[in-house]
Amino acid sequence: MPAAPLPRVLVTGANGFLGRHLVAELLRRGYPVRALVRPGSAAAGALPPLPSLPIEVVEFDLARVADQAEIATVGSGCGALIHAAALAQVNPARNSAVWAANLGGTEQALRLAHQVGVGRFVYVGTANVFGFGPKQRPGDETWAYAGRRYGLDYMDSKRAATDRVLGAVAREQLPAVLVHPTFMLGPGDARPTSGALLLELLGGRLPGYPLGGKNYVHVRDVAVATVNALTMGCVGESYILGNENLSYREAFALMAETVGVGAPRWPVPPPLANFYGAACDFKARLTGRPTQVNAAMVAVANDGHYFTAQKARRELALPQTSISQAVADAFSWFKAHGYVR
């Protein structure tokens, strides 16, 4: 008896850093793919344009309200939805566009899933919607949200969006699995987003390092586990997708050794870092333009945002590629595409 055909998967944010890896992983496994992107962005960036791939590309703005007929057309024929679209902007700290993209876009994706009746909805969040802990006792999916203290619309909007998805599971029996990546590194970061940290190091613009840290993961590992969530994991459950917990000192040393540059030498005490963040905020208010960092970003960097991905390794078969390999892959891609001379 022939195997049942794989469902068509609708991927939102398909031309983002993670989204492009999701599309590649879905194609590798034989899934038909419909890529949902913002109008005018299908061919943007330093990657092969999405229309050149064997997929459907639909331009649609998730941040705007659409009527039911339009939503039904966008999702017609799709049996699953991976909602990866988000605005990961932390500067300025307060930004209504972040809420429109992250909460409004998720609400639109939920309406789409309900209208079409998908068999699986995979929501891509962030590990920052949970509480973090020290390396000796890192945070997991049961820890209450701790990010409200920072005043970052990005974190707050992603927590609100997570709650919306969980609410849809409880009230509407939405077959959703929620995945929450930590800090992703790897090839294909065309804008760049998380790879900007590596580029700053390569450019010699990091004389010091804050005293906090975070969890790092290879972007391809995240893509694999996210696609696994189409058939694995439990409905209504959240999964942190991460790997290595590193202080900034350790992370910068690893990056520097991998790419052959000097590592930042000087620790930046929290009081000094906080003063700099406050000065940047003051300058931003005077000029009306964001500075390189803000006080909220500094406060985050002072803390150790450490997590465990044990649950995802067990239930979603999350791979664990070394972070040194993730850095090497990112560096090679940046060099090949002219970001590094």
C-alpha positions as CSV (number, residue, x, y, z in Angstrom):
1,M,0.0,0.0,0.0
2,P,1.6,3.4,-1.0
3,A,2.4,5.8,1.7
4,A,0.0,8.8,2.2
5,P,1.3,12.0,0.6
6,L,2.9,14.5,2.8
7,P,0.8,17.5,3.6
8,R,1.5,20.9,2.0
9,V,3.2,23.1,4.7
10,L,2.6,26.8,4.9
11,V,5.6,28.6,6.3
12,T,5.3,32.2,7.4
13,G,8.5,34.3,7.5
14,A,9.9,31.9,4.9
15,N,12.6,34.3,3.8
16,G,14.0,35.0,7.3
17,F,17.2,33.5,8.8
18,L,15.4,30.5,10.2
19,G,12.6,30.5,7.6
20,R,15.1,29.8,4.7
21,H,16.4,26.8,6.7
22,L,12.9,25.6,7.4
23,V,12.1,25.7,3.7
24,A,15.3,23.8,2.8
25,E,14.6,21.1,5.5
26,L,11.0,20.7,4.3
27,L,12.1,20.3,0.7
28,R,14.8,17.8,1.8
29,R,12.1,15.6,3.3
30,G,9.8,15.9,0.3
31,Y,7.1,18.2,1.8
32,P,5.3,20.5,-0.6
33,V,5.9,24.1,0.6
34,R,4.0,27.3,0.4
35,A,6.1,30.2,1.5
36,L,4.4,33.2,3.0
37,V,6.4,36.5,2.8
38,R,5.8,40.2,3.2
39,P,4.9,41.9,-0.1
40,G,8.0,42.9,-2.1
41,S,10.4,40.7,-0.1
42,A,10.4,37.4,-1.9
43,A,13.6,38.2,-3.9
44,A,15.3,40.3,-1.2
45,G,18.6,39.6,0.6
46,A,21.8,37.9,-0.3
47,L,20.2,34.4,-0.8
48,P,18.8,32.8,-3.9
49,P,15.3,34.3,-4.3
50,L,12.5,32.1,-3.0
51,P,10.8,32.0,-6.4
52,S,13.8,30.2,-7.8
53,L,13.1,27.2,-5.5
54,P,10.5,24.5,-6.2
55,I,7.9,26.0,-3.9
56,E,4.9,28.3,-4.0
57,V,5.5,31.9,-2.9
58,V,2.6,34.0,-1.6
59,E,3.0,37.6,-0.7
60,F,0.8,38.5,2.3
61,D,1.2,40.9,5.2
62,L,0.3,39.0,8.4
63,A,0.4,42.3,10.4
64,R,-2.8,43.6,8.6
65,V,-6.3,42.4,9.1
66,A,-7.7,40.5,6.2
67,D,-11.1,39.1,5.5
68,Q,-12.0,35.5,5.8
69,A,-12.0,34.8,2.1
70,E,-8.5,36.2,1.6
71,I,-7.2,34.1,4.6
72,A,-8.8,31.0,3.2
73,T,-7.2,31.6,-0.2
74,V,-3.7,32.0,1.4
75,G,-4.1,28.7,3.3
76,S,-6.1,26.7,0.8
77,G,-4.8,23.1,0.4
78,C,-2.3,23.3,3.3
79,G,-2.4,20.6,5.9
80,A,0.1,22.1,8.3
81,L,1.4,25.6,9.2
82,I,4.8,26.6,10.6
83,H,4.5,30.2,12.0
84,A,8.1,31.5,12.0
85,A,7.4,35.1,11.0
86,A,8.4,37.7,13.7
87,L,10.1,41.0,14.2
88,A,13.2,40.4,16.4
89,Q,13.9,44.0,17.0
90,V,15.1,45.2,20.4
91,N,16.3,48.7,19.5
92,P,14.3,50.9,20.2
93,A,13.1,48.9,23.2
94,R,9.5,50.1,22.7
95,N,8.1,49.8,19.2
96,S,4.5,49.3,18.2
97,A,5.6,47.6,15.0
98,V,7.0,44.7,17.1
99,W,3.6,44.1,18.7
100,A,1.9,44.3,15.3
101,A,4.3,41.7,13.8
102,N,4.6,39.4,16.8
103,L,1.2,39.4,18.4
104,G,-0.9,40.7,15.5
105,G,0.8,38.4,13.1
106,T,0.3,35.4,15.4
107,E,-3.4,36.2,15.8
108,Q,-3.7,36.3,12.0
109,A,-1.8,33.0,11.7
110,L,-4.2,31.5,14.2
111,R,-7.2,32.7,12.2
112,L,-5.7,31.2,9.1
113,A,-5.1,27.8,10.8
114,H,-8.7,27.8,12.1
115,Q,-10.1,28.8,8.7
116,V,-8.2,26.1,6.9
117,G,-8.3,23.4,9.6
118,V,-4.7,22.4,9.6
119,G,-3.6,19.1,11.1
120,R,-0.6,20.7,12.9
121,F,0.3,24.2,13.8
122,V,4.0,24.7,14.8
123,Y,4.6,28.1,16.5
124,V,8.2,29.4,16.6
125,G,8.7,31.5,19.7
126,T,11.8,32.3,21.7
127,A,13.3,30.8,24.9
128,N,13.1,34.3,26.4
129,V,9.4,33.7,27.2
130,F,10.6,31.4,30.0
131,G,12.6,32.1,33.2
132,F,16.3,31.7,32.9
133,G,18.7,30.3,35.5
134,P,22.4,29.9,36.2
135,K,24.5,27.3,34.4
136,Q,24.2,25.0,37.3
137,R,20.4,25.1,37.2
138,P,19.3,26.5,33.8
139,G,15.8,27.5,33.0
140,D,13.3,25.1,31.3
141,E,9.8,25.2,29.9
142,T,8.2,25.2,33.4
143,W,9.9,28.4,34.5
144,A,7.7,31.5,34.6
145,Y,8.4,34.4,32.3
146,A,11.2,36.7,33.7
147,G,11.7,39.1,30.9
148,R,9.2,41.7,31.8
149,R,11.8,43.4,34.0
150,Y,13.7,44.6,30.9
151,G,10.9,46.6,29.2
152,L,11.6,45.1,25.8
153,D,8.6,44.9,23.5
154,Y,10.2,42.0,21.6
155,M,10.2,39.8,24.7
156,D,6.8,41.0,26.0
157,S,5.1,40.6,22.6
158,K,6.5,37.0,22.1
159,R,5.2,36.1,25.6
160,A,1.8,37.5,24.7
161,A,1.8,35.6,21.4
162,T,2.8,32.3,23.1
163,D,-0.2,32.8,25.5
164,R,-2.5,33.3,22.5
165,V,-1.4,30.1,21.0
166,L,-1.8,28.2,24.2
167,G,-5.2,29.8,24.6
168,A,-6.2,28.5,21.2
169,V,-5.1,25.0,22.2
170,A,-7.2,25.1,25.3
171,R,-10.3,26.8,23.9
172,E,-10.4,25.7,20.2
173,Q,-8.4,22.4,20.4
174,L,-5.8,23.8,18.0
175,P,-3.3,21.0,17.3
176,A,-0.3,23.2,18.1
177,V,3.2,22.5,19.2
178,L,5.4,25.4,20.4
179,V,9.2,25.5,19.8
180,H,11.3,28.2,21.4
181,P,14.9,28.7,20.0
182,T,17.7,30.2,21.9
183,F,20.3,32.4,20.2
184,M,20.8,30.9,16.7
185,L,24.1,31.0,14.8
186,G,24.9,29.5,11.4
187,P,25.0,30.3,7.6
188,G,22.4,32.4,5.7
189,D,21.9,35.3,8.1
190,A,21.5,37.8,5.3
191,R,20.3,40.8,7.2
192,P,22.2,40.0,9.6
193,T,20.4,39.4,12.9
194,S,22.1,37.1,15.4
195,G,25.2,37.0,13.2
196,A,25.8,40.7,13.9
197,L,27.5,39.7,17.1
198,L,30.1,37.7,15.1
199,L,30.5,40.6,12.6
200,E,31.2,43.0,15.4
201,L,33.9,40.8,16.8
202,L,35.4,40.4,13.3
203,G,35.4,44.1,12.9
204,G,37.3,44.7,16.2
205,R,34.4,46.6,17.6
206,L,34.1,44.6,20.9
207,P,36.9,45.8,23.2
208,G,35.1,44.4,26.3
209,Y,32.4,41.8,27.2
210,P,29.4,42.0,29.6
211,L,29.3,39.6,32.5
212,G,26.2,37.8,31.5
213,G,25.7,35.0,28.9
214,K,23.2,33.0,26.9
215,N,22.4,29.7,25.3
216,Y,23.5,29.2,21.7
217,V,22.2,26.7,19.0
218,H,23.0,26.0,15.3
219,V,20.1,27.3,13.1
220,R,20.0,24.1,11.1
221,D,19.4,22.1,14.4
222,V,16.5,24.4,15.1
223,A,15.1,23.8,11.6
224,V,15.4,20.1,12.0
225,A,13.5,20.0,15.3
226,T,10.9,22.5,14.1
227,V,10.1,20.3,11.1
228,N,10.1,17.3,13.4
229,A,7.4,19.0,15.4
230,L,5.0,18.4,12.5
231,T,4.9,14.8,13.5
232,M,6.6,14.6,16.9
233,G,6.0,16.3,20.3
234,C,2.8,16.7,22.2
235,V,0.0,19.1,21.3
236,G,0.0,22.1,23.7
237,E,3.6,21.5,24.8
238,S,6.5,24.0,24.5
239,Y,10.1,23.0,23.7
240,I,13.2,25.0,24.2
241,L,15.5,24.5,21.2
242,G,19.1,25.2,22.4
243,N,22.5,23.7,23.0
244,E,25.5,25.3,24.8
245,N,25.3,27.7,27.7
246,L,28.2,30.1,27.4
247,S,29.1,33.3,29.2
248,Y,29.9,36.2,26.9
249,R,33.6,35.8,27.8
250,E,33.4,32.1,26.8
251,A,31.4,32.8,23.6
252,F,33.7,35.5,22.4
253,A,36.8,33.4,23.1
254,L,35.2,30.5,21.1
255,M,34.3,32.8,18.2
256,A,37.7,34.4,18.2
257,E,39.6,31.1,18.2
258,T,37.3,29.7,15.4
259,V,37.8,32.7,13.1
260,G,41.3,33.6,14.0
261,V,40.9,37.1,15.6
262,G,41.6,38.4,19.1
263,A,39.0,38.1,21.8
264,P,37.7,41.0,23.8
265,R,39.9,41.3,26.9
266,W,38.1,43.5,29.4
267,P,35.1,42.7,31.5
268,V,32.5,45.5,31.7
269,P,31.1,45.7,35.2
270,P,27.3,46.0,35.3
271,P,27.3,49.6,36.9
272,L,29.5,50.8,34.0
273,A,27.4,49.0,31.4
274,N,24.2,50.4,32.9
275,F,25.7,53.9,32.8
276,Y,26.5,53.5,29.2
277,G,23.0,52.2,28.4
278,A,21.4,55.1,30.1
279,A,23.7,57.5,28.2
280,C,22.7,55.9,25.0
281,D,19.0,56.3,25.8
282,F,19.5,59.9,26.6
283,K,21.3,60.5,23.3
284,A,18.4,58.7,21.5
285,R,15.9,60.9,23.1
286,L,17.8,64.0,22.1
287,T,18.4,63.0,18.5
288,G,15.2,61.0,17.9
289,R,17.3,58.1,16.5
290,P,18.3,54.8,18.1
291,T,21.9,54.4,19.2
292,Q,23.9,51.2,18.9
293,V,22.5,49.8,22.2
294,N,19.9,50.8,24.8
295,A,19.5,50.4,28.5
296,A,17.2,47.4,28.1
297,M,19.8,45.6,25.9
298,V,22.5,46.3,28.5
299,A,20.4,44.9,31.3
300,V,19.8,41.7,29.3
301,A,23.6,41.4,28.6
302,N,24.3,41.7,32.3
303,D,22.3,38.6,33.1
304,G,23.0,34.9,32.4
305,H,20.2,33.7,30.1
306,Y,20.9,30.0,30.5
307,F,18.4,27.2,29.4
308,T,18.3,23.5,29.1
309,A,17.0,21.8,25.9
310,Q,16.7,18.4,27.4
311,K,13.0,18.1,26.7
312,A,13.4,18.9,23.0
313,R,16.3,16.5,22.6
314,R,14.2,13.8,24.1
315,E,10.8,14.5,22.3
316,L,11.8,16.3,19.1
317,A,15.1,14.7,18.4
318,L,16.8,18.1,18.5
319,P,20.4,17.7,17.1
320,Q,23.3,19.2,19.0
321,T,25.8,20.5,16.5
322,S,28.7,22.2,18.3
323,I,28.7,26.0,18.6
324,S,32.2,26.1,17.2
325,Q,30.8,24.5,14.0
326,A,27.9,27.0,14.0
327,V,30.4,29.9,14.2
328,A,32.6,28.4,11.5
329,D,29.6,27.9,9.2
330,A,28.4,31.5,9.8
331,F,31.9,32.9,9.2
332,S,32.3,30.9,6.0
333,W,28.9,32.1,4.7
334,F,29.6,35.8,5.6
335,K,33.0,35.6,3.9
336,A,31.6,34.0,0.8
337,H,28.9,36.7,0.5
338,G,31.1,39.7,1.0
339,Y,30.3,40.6,4.6
340,V,33.9,39.9,5.6
341,R,36.9,41.1,3.7
